[in-house]
């Protein structure tokens, strides 16, 4: 399954309505949505972004982030209220909300880019109204993710768990049925969903990072280490991301505590939007060895350059097997060696190609005998750089495959 026509063959400027149901208050949205649209503008693709918020808190936070988000994306963004996915018949209700918004505002678009299974299931209404091309942007195994989330609700009866999993599977099937083409973030995810597509065009595009925002620069590294108060011999371990359980933050802290006990030059640098919570959970560590900050998306690279190794720990699971973490691409473009497990299949394979994997054996690390950080960053641009992967998105947005 593939597309056949590139952007260089087309004279028409493509207009994309990008629909998401996770609001704007999410660091992943900065990279996977806003920065994506910024770069696509260089190739003659115009966007309007509609961010639906399904809770009052998400709506308030998204409104607060709107100005910054529009500056990062470079395109108009509408923040809208939506119905929570857990509400019965929410797909139908959100289809009505989306259809009403289109009737009222009459946006111009040729293509609908629906981020996640749920968004694609809802966007079927917009496709029918405009005869537009619907792109299903599948970010992971949503059914397995539903099961993982429910593990924390031990009181929930088994029949309710089955219903929630089936709902996720139904939304995935709706997305596959409604779409004209699909994007998957990994080969394992594409294989999982292929039977649902009935031969429709699909392409694998891993979560990537922008080459102009993530790179290795020895001068930047030296300056940031001075600003952060790190000495030349300090070994800096960086953790970048939220504190959700699957990112194993507490295990990261436990491992660092052991390494710090035998290496007084070890330092932990934590970049997270949940800075106050992170400080509470790290209170047992030596405060001189830990720094926690909430870095803006466009400043993260400086901190990564200051570091010597990055954490990306995952447990084996159906969710992680098909994943493609954005942070892995950011680490690699900054030339960092990555402390990791083999739970994320494609990241593990890519780290072998880049030779930047630090294997975790129990509580010990197998440090790389020789490491050329500049070379790792250079090779990573050819695998995980957004400009390198731009031609795949140009295939996704090609009007030539629009259904008659």
C-alpha positions in Angstrom: 0.0 0.0 0.0 1.6 3.3 -1.1 1.0 6.6 -2.7 2.3 7.4 -6.1 2.5 11.2 -6.7 4.9 13.6 -5.0 4.3 17.3 -4.1 6.7 18.4 -6.9 4.1 17.1 -9.4 1.3 19.2 -8.1 0.4 22.8 -8.9 -2.6 23.0 -6.4 -1.9 24.4 -2.9 -3.4 21.9 -0.5 -5.7 23.1 2.3 -5.8 20.9 5.4 -8.3 20.9 8.2 -6.4 19.2 11.1 -8.8 17.9 13.8 -7.8 16.7 17.2 -9.7 15.8 20.4 -7.0 16.3 23.0 -6.8 20.1 23.3 -3.6 22.1 23.2 -2.3 21.6 26.7 -0.1 18.6 25.8 3.7 18.8 25.0 3.3 16.1 22.4 0.9 18.3 20.5 3.6 21.0 20.2 5.8 18.6 18.3 3.5 16.2 16.5 0.9 18.9 15.5 2.0 22.5 15.8 5.6 22.0 14.6 4.4 19.7 11.9 2.1 22.4 10.4 4.9 25.0 10.7 7.2 22.9 8.6 4.6 21.8 6.1 4.0 25.5 5.2 7.4 25.5 3.6 6.0 23.0 1.0 2.9 24.8 0.1 0.4 23.2 2.5 -2.1 25.4 4.3 -3.7 24.5 7.6 -6.5 25.3 9.9 -6.4 23.5 13.2 -9.5 22.7 15.3 -8.7 21.5 18.8 -11.7 20.0 20.5 -11.6 19.9 24.3 -13.7 17.3 26.1 -13.4 18.6 29.7 -13.7 22.1 31.2 -10.1 21.9 32.5 -8.7 21.0 29.0 -10.7 23.9 27.5 -9.3 26.4 30.0 -5.8 25.2 29.6 -6.1 25.2 25.8 -7.4 28.8 25.8 -4.4 29.7 27.9 -2.0 28.0 25.5 -3.7 29.3 22.4 -1.5 32.4 21.7 1.7 30.4 22.1 0.3 27.5 20.0 -0.6 29.8 17.1 2.8 31.4 17.2 4.5 28.0 17.0 2.2 26.6 14.3 1.9 29.7 12.2 -1.7 28.9 11.3 -5.1 29.8 12.8 -6.2 27.5 15.6 -9.8 27.2 16.9 -10.3 25.8 20.4 -13.8 24.2 20.7 -15.8 22.3 23.3 -16.5 18.6 22.6 -18.2 15.7 24.3 -16.1 13.4 26.4 -15.4 10.1 24.4 -16.6 8.1 27.4 -20.1 9.5 27.1 -22.5 7.1 25.3 -23.0 8.0 21.6 -20.1 10.6 21.9 -18.9 9.9 18.3 -22.4 10.8 16.9 -22.6 13.8 19.2 -19.2 15.1 18.2 -19.9 14.5 14.6 -22.9 16.9 15.0 -20.7 19.5 16.7 -18.1 19.2 13.9 -20.7 19.4 11.1 -22.3 22.4 12.7 -19.0 24.2 13.0 -18.3 23.6 9.3 -21.7 24.8 8.3 -21.3 27.9 10.4 -17.8 28.9 9.6 -17.4 27.4 6.1 -13.6 26.7 6.3 -11.8 25.9 3.0 -10.2 22.5 3.0 -9.4 19.7 0.5 -8.1 17.3 3.1 -9.1 16.4 6.7 -6.2 15.3 8.8 -7.7 13.5 11.8 -5.2 12.8 14.6 -6.1 9.6 16.5 -8.7 6.9 15.9 -11.4 8.8 17.7 -10.8 12.0 15.6 -11.0 10.0 12.4 -14.2 8.3 13.5 -15.7 11.7 14.2 -14.3 13.4 11.0 -16.3 11.0 8.8 -19.1 13.7 9.0 -16.8 16.4 7.6 -15.7 14.1 4.8 -19.3 13.5 3.7 -20.1 17.2 3.8 -17.2 18.3 1.6 -16.2 15.2 -0.4 -12.7 15.8 1.1 -9.9 13.3 1.5 -9.9 11.9 5.0 -6.5 11.0 6.5 -6.5 8.7 9.5 -3.4 9.6 11.6 -3.1 6.5 13.9 -0.8 7.2 16.8 -0.9 3.8 18.6 -2.9 0.7 19.6 -5.8 2.5 21.2 -7.5 -0.7 22.4 -4.3 -1.7 24.3 -4.0 1.8 25.7 -7.6 1.6 27.0 -6.7 -1.7 28.8 -3.6 -0.1 30.3 -5.5 2.9 31.6 -8.1 0.6 33.2 -5.5 -1.3 35.2 -5.4 1.6 37.6 -9.2 1.2 38.3 -9.1 -2.0 40.1 -12.7 -1.6 41.3 -14.0 -1.6 37.8 -16.0 -4.8 37.0 -14.6 -7.0 34.2 -17.6 -6.5 32.0 -17.0 -2.7 32.0 -13.4 -3.3 31.0 -14.5 -5.4 28.1 -17.0 -2.7 27.0 -14.3 0.0 27.0 -11.9 -2.2 25.0 -14.6 -3.0 22.5 -15.5 0.7 22.2 -11.8 1.5 21.3 -11.8 -1.3 18.8 -15.0 -0.1 17.3 -13.6 3.5 17.0 -10.5 2.1 15.3 -12.7 0.1 12.8 -14.8 3.3 12.2 -11.7 5.3 11.5 -10.4 2.6 9.0 -13.8 2.4 7.2 -14.2 6.2 6.9 -10.6 7.1 5.9 -9.2 7.4 2.4 -5.6 6.9 3.5 -3.8 6.3 6.7 -0.6 7.2 8.6 0.9 4.9 11.1 3.8 5.7 13.5 5.5 2.3 13.3 5.6 -0.8 11.1 4.2 -3.0 13.9 1.2 -0.6 14.2 0.7 -0.7 10.4 0.7 -4.5 10.4 -1.8 -4.5 13.3 -4.3 -2.2 11.4 -3.7 -3.4 7.9 -6.6 -5.9 7.9 -9.1 -3.1 8.6 -8.0 -0.9 5.7 -9.1 -3.3 2.8 -6.1 -2.2 0.7 -6.5 1.6 1.2 -3.2 3.6 0.8 -1.1 3.8 4.0 2.3 5.0 4.9 4.5 4.6 8.0 5.9 7.9 9.4 7.7 7.6 12.8 7.4 10.4 15.3 10.2 12.7 14.2 11.9 15.9 15.4 12.6 19.2 13.6 16.2 19.6 12.5 16.1 23.3 13.2 15.0 22.8 16.8 16.9 19.7 17.7 20.6 19.3 16.9 24.0 18.9 18.5 26.2 21.9 19.0 29.4 21.8 21.1 29.3 25.5 21.7 25.6 25.3 22.9 26.5 22.4 25.1 29.3 24.3 26.8 27.2 27.4 27.3 24.2 25.5 28.7 26.4 23.6 31.1 27.9 26.8 32.4 24.4 28.4 32.8 23.2 25.3 34.7 26.2 25.3 36.9 27.6 21.9 35.8 31.3 21.3 36.0 33.3 19.7 33.2 33.5 16.3 34.8 29.8 16.1 35.8 27.8 13.3 34.2 24.3 14.6 33.4 21.4 12.2 33.0 18.3 13.8 31.4 14.7 12.8 31.7 12.3 14.6 29.4 8.5 14.0 29.5 5.5 13.8 31.8 5.1 11.7 34.9 2.6 9.2 33.5 3.2 5.7 34.8 4.4 4.1 31.5 7.4 6.5 31.4 8.7 4.9 34.7 9.7 8.1 36.4 10.0 6.6 39.9 12.2 3.8 38.5 14.3 6.3 36.8 14.8 8.1 40.1 15.6 4.8 41.9 18.2 3.9 39.3 19.8 7.4 39.5 20.0 7.2 43.3 22.0 4.0 43.0 24.4 5.5 40.4 24.8 8.7 42.4 25.9 6.6 45.4 28.9 5.3 43.5 29.5 8.4 41.3 29.3 11.7 43.1 29.6 13.6 39.8 26.3 12.2 38.6 23.5 14.7 38.1 19.8 14.3 37.2 18.1 16.9 34.9 14.3 16.6 34.7 12.4 18.4 32.0 8.7 18.1 32.6 5.4 20.1 32.6 4.7 18.5 36.0 7.6 20.2 37.7 6.1 20.6 41.2 5.0 17.0 41.3 8.4 15.9 40.1 10.1 17.8 42.9 7.9 16.1 45.5 8.7 12.7 44.1 12.5 13.5 44.0 12.6 15.0 47.5 14.5 11.9 48.9 17.4 12.6 46.5 20.4 14.9 47.2 19.0 18.4 46.1 22.5 19.3 44.9 22.3 16.5 42.4 18.8 17.2 40.9 17.5 20.0 38.8 13.8 20.1 37.7 12.4 22.6 35.1 9.5 23.1 32.8 11.2 23.9 29.6 9.4 25.4 26.6 9.3 23.2 23.6 11.6 25.5 21.6 14.2 25.5 24.4 14.5 21.8 25.2 17.4 21.3 22.8 19.7 23.4 24.9 19.1 21.1 27.9 19.6 18.0 25.8 22.9 19.3 24.6 24.0 19.9 28.2 23.3 16.2 29.1 25.5 13.2 28.6 22.8 10.5 28.5 19.0 10.3 28.3 16.4 8.1 29.9 13.7 6.3 27.9 12.6 3.3 30.0 9.5 1.2 29.0 8.1 -2.1 30.0 7.2 -4.7 27.4 3.6 -4.3 26.5 1.2 -4.2 23.5 1.1 -0.4 23.8 4.9 0.0 23.8 5.6 -2.6 21.1 3.9 -0.4 18.4 4.9 3.0 19.8 7.1 5.7 18.4 8.1 8.1 21.2 8.8 11.7 20.0 11.3 12.1 22.8 13.4 9.4 21.2 13.8 11.4 18.0 14.6 14.5 20.0 17.3 12.7 21.9 18.8 11.2 18.8 18.9 14.5 16.8 20.7 16.0 19.8 23.3 13.2 19.5 22.5 11.7 22.9 23.1 8.1 24.0 19.8 6.7 25.2 19.4 4.4 28.3 16.6 2.1 27.1 14.9 -1.2 27.1 13.9 -3.2 24.1 10.1 -2.6 24.7 9.7 -0.1 21.8 10.5 -2.3 18.8 11.3 0.4 16.2 13.3 2.6 18.6 15.4 -0.4 19.7 16.1 -1.2 16.1 16.9 2.5 15.2 19.3 2.8 18.2 21.2 -0.2 16.8 21.6 1.6 13.5 22.7 4.8 15.2 24.9 3.0 17.8 23.6 5.3 20.6 21.9 2.6 22.8 23.0 2.2 26.4 21.6 -1.1 27.5 20.1 -1.4 30.9 21.0 -4.7 32.6 19.3 -4.9 35.9 20.5 -1.7 37.7 23.7 -1.5 35.7 24.6 0.3 32.5 26.6 -1.0 29.6 28.3 2.3 28.5 29.4 2.6 24.9 33.2 2.1 24.5 33.4 4.9 22.0 30.9 7.5 21.1 30.9 10.2 18.4 28.0 12.4 19.3 28.2 14.6 16.2 28.1 11.6 14.0 25.0 10.2 15.8 23.2 13.5 15.4 24.1 13.6 11.7 22.8 10.1 11.0 19.7 10.6 13.1 18.7 13.5 10.9 18.5 11.0 8.0 16.2 8.7 9.9 14.2 10.8 12.3 14.4 14.4 11.0 11.1 15.9 9.9 12.5 17.4 6.7 13.9 13.9 5.8 10.4 12.5 6.2 8.5 15.4 4.6 8.1 13.6 1.3 6.0 10.9 3.0 3.6 13.6 4.3 3.5 15.1 0.9 2.3 11.7 -0.4 -0.4 11.7 2.3 -1.6 15.2 1.3 -1.5 14.6 -2.5 -4.7 15.6 -4.1 -4.3 13.2 -7.0 -5.5 10.3 -4.8 -8.8 12.1 -4.0 -11.8 9.8 -4.5 -14.0 10.7 -7.4 
